[in-house]
Amino acid sequence: MSSSIWPIPTIDRPFGFYWFGIFDKVVATVTGGWFVPSQFEFKPNEALLCDFPHVALAIVIYYLLVFGGRALLKATGAKPLTLKYIFQIHNLWLTNASFVLLALMAEQLIPMIARHGLYYAICNRSAWSQEMVVLYYLNYLNKYYEFLDTYYLVLKQKKLTFLHTYHHGATALLCYTQLIGHTSISWVPITLNLAVHVVMYWYYFLSARGIRVWWKEWVTRFQILQFIIDLGFIYYATFIKVGHSFFPDTICLKCAGTPLATVSGCLILSSYLVLFVSFYVDVYKNSSKQSKVVRRVRGGVAAKVNEYVLLDQKSVQENYDSNTGSPLPTKRRSLKDKKAEIL
């Protein structure tokens, strides 16, 4: 009786049900048959945003809107927008979308690794299955939706770090190079990134709701750990690929993927690790007033990674204690000051 309600999980069906089949029917119904995941065939230069001119144009437009928008808002003296409820919906959507994609990938990867091993899953061309490719593609398109993270900050007139603006544009480019490069190892950084995003965007949603959590620092740590694991796999696959190309008699193993995908993956992921570690050290190991304040404000360091919480230097100097980072007591206004405000 119970098994008919919820089938017993197996290696081939780790969740009992075949979630990809359910996902396939739901998406096909919602899109009116326009997009059917099980029938999708990835073709470079034909699929949406899968030719370099359009990818480059989309990324250039992203940076033009970010920096041009900031300059325009500053020049016109426009007031910052709050976008409180829209921002909450945005974060909730990304939390759920990341979770769904992560679960669908796990359903494909668990039997693959169990049946064929980890090396097969990261290096064999056959691991580039139709189901995995459509999930890679949907994750790739989602990277353009994540540009909204930065657009919201521009409209809120928050300061932006190099880490934040570089990260979004570079990630879209990274996903594109791996798609056209047919890298079977793509699932490693993607699944880890999805896991981070489930936690990170849920944290941002709670923070936007005014809910404080104790694990905010762990979001940043989780991001750093993600890149360390990513690079361990990427460097191994690169070693196999390069070694086989130059020393085929010594290293007989092969690893799927084009040279462009290999080089771009190594460079971009390595830059992420350097930037996030530098950021973490600057905020958590630095004893400056700015870092002390950031550690105490709502949202803290995890939020500052994407600049959802950022105090300007003047605010820090005037309103926070230089030793503890705690807010200074609010000065009581005199009767004269109150009358002046009314006038």
GIDA-V49802 format. One line per field, one symbol per residue. psi: psi as a letter, one per 40 degrees, with the letter a starting at -180 (. if undefined). Layout:
BEGIN
psi->???
END
This chain:
BEGIN
psi->dddddhihiiddgdecigddddddddddddefedhhdeehhhhiedihffiddddddddddddddddddddddddefiiiidfddddddddddddddddddddddddddddddddeiddddeehdeegiddddddddddddddddedddddddddefiiiiddddddddddddddddddeefhdeddcddddddddddddddddddddeehhiefddeddddddddddddddddddddddddddddgdddgeiihiiiddddddddddddddddddddddddddeheiddddddedihdadddddefdhhhiddddddeihdddeiiihhhhiidddddddd.
END
